Amino acid sequence: MLSRRQFLAFGVAATASAVLPISPAEAALRTKVERTVAVHNIHTGESLNTVYWANGRYQTSSLRQLNRILRDHYSGAVHTMDPQVIDLLCALQHRLGTRKPFLIVSGYRSPQTNAMLAAETDGVAQHSLHMDGKAIDIRLEGVPVRTLGRAAKSLRAGGVGQYPQSDFVHVDVGKVRYW
């Protein structure tokens, strides 16, 4: 039999989970003791395979290294990436059952770089989440864009855009939407 205190605690927990449902990506990550991610920036040639979350917290030095690799490759500007977008990559690697590094096409973009790309290319949002460190354009060796995009959509963790002509998938931690 539950005590009144246990009953109330159970009720609060049940209400919170009903009001704030977690995505499948978050659920998968909650069971991991360590979170790792492997990335390779196709423009700079830099690679990193790191444990970025351990002992219940993000590892500052690993996040700093990721910020550097995910920098604006046009200007060299480094920006703090949202740890949730790194979690998204980790969940995606887990979903695909791979340890291969994500090939980074674009991570952070400075407002100047984003404006330049928007002027030159269709499909670049004026207020891109890349400028907030909340989006990454990726590919994965041996995995078709369609397969990578489908896996990213299944996580329901944010936006997913598939660009088969340019051979990459955009993932972000904004609103759930697909294009």
Residue pairs with C-beta under 8 A, 6 or more apart in sequence:
2 10
22 30
23 155
23 156
23 157
24 91
24 154
24 155
24 156
24 157
25 87
25 88
25 91
25 92
25 155
25 156
25 157
26 87
26 91
26 157
28 91
28 94
28 95
29 35
29 87
29 90
29 91
29 94
32 53
32 90
32 94
33 54
34 51
34 53
34 54
35 51
35 52
35 53
35 54
35 86
35 87
35 90
36 49
36 50
36 51
36 52
36 90
36 93
37 48
37 49
37 50
37 52
37 66
37 86
37 89
37 90
37 93
37 102
38 47
38 48
38 49
38 50
38 93
38 99
38 100
38 101
38 102
39 47
39 48
39 49
39 66
39 69
39 70
39 89
39 101
39 102
39 104
40 46
40 47
40 48
40 101
40 102
40 103
40 104
41 47
41 69
41 70
41 73
41 104
41 107
42 103
42 104
42 105
43 73
43 104
44 69
44 73
46 68
46 69
47 69
47 101
48 65
48 66
48 69
49 99
49 101
50 59
50 62
50 65
50 66
51 59
51 62
52 58
52 59
52 62
52 63
52 66
52 83
52 86
52 90
53 59
53 83
53 87
53 90
58 83
63 80
63 81
63 83
63 86
66 81
66 86
67 78
67 79
67 80
67 81
67 108
67 133
68 78
69 104
69 107
70 81
70 104
70 107
70 108
70 133
70 136
71 77
71 78
71 79
71 107
71 108
72 78
72 79
72 107
72 108
72 109
72 110
72 113
73 106
74 109
74 110
74 113
74 116
75 110
75 112
75 113
77 108
77 110
77 113
78 108
79 108
79 110
79 133
80 133
81 107
81 108
81 133
81 134
81 136
82 132
82 133
82 134
82 173
84 134
84 157
84 173
85 133
85 134
85 135
85 136
85 158
85 171
85 172
85 173
87 157
88 152
88 155
88 157
88 158
88 171
88 173
89 102
89 136
89 138
89 171
91 155
91 157
92 102
92 148
92 151
92 152
92 155
92 171
93 99
93 100
93 102
95 151
95 154
95 155
96 140
96 143
96 148
96 151
98 140
98 143
100 140
100 141
100 142
102 136
102 138
102 139
102 140
103 138
103 139
103 140
103 141
104 136
104 137
104 138
105 137
105 138
105 139
105 166
105 168
106 130
106 136
106 137
107 130
107 133
107 136
107 137
108 130
108 131
108 133
109 117
109 128
109 130
109 131
110 131
111 131
114 124
114 126
114 128
114 130
114 131
115 126
117 124
118 124
118 125
118 126
118 128
123 161
123 163
128 135
129 135
129 159
129 172
129 173
129 174
130 136
130 137
134 158
134 172
134 173
134 174
135 159
135 170
135 171
135 172
135 173
135 174
136 170
136 171
136 172
137 163
137 168
137 169
137 170
137 171
138 148
138 168
138 169
138 171
139 145
139 148
139 167
139 168
139 169
140 148
145 162
145 163
145 164
145 167
145 168
145 169
146 162
146 164
148 162
148 169
149 160
149 161
149 162
149 169
152 160
152 169
152 171
153 160
153 178
156 176
157 171
157 173
157 176
158 171
158 172
158 173
158 174
158 175
158 176
159 170
159 171
159 172
159 174
159 175
159 176
159 177
159 178
159 179
160 169
160 170
160 171
160 177
160 178
160 179
161 169
161 170
161 178
161 179
162 169
162 170
162 179
163 169
163 170
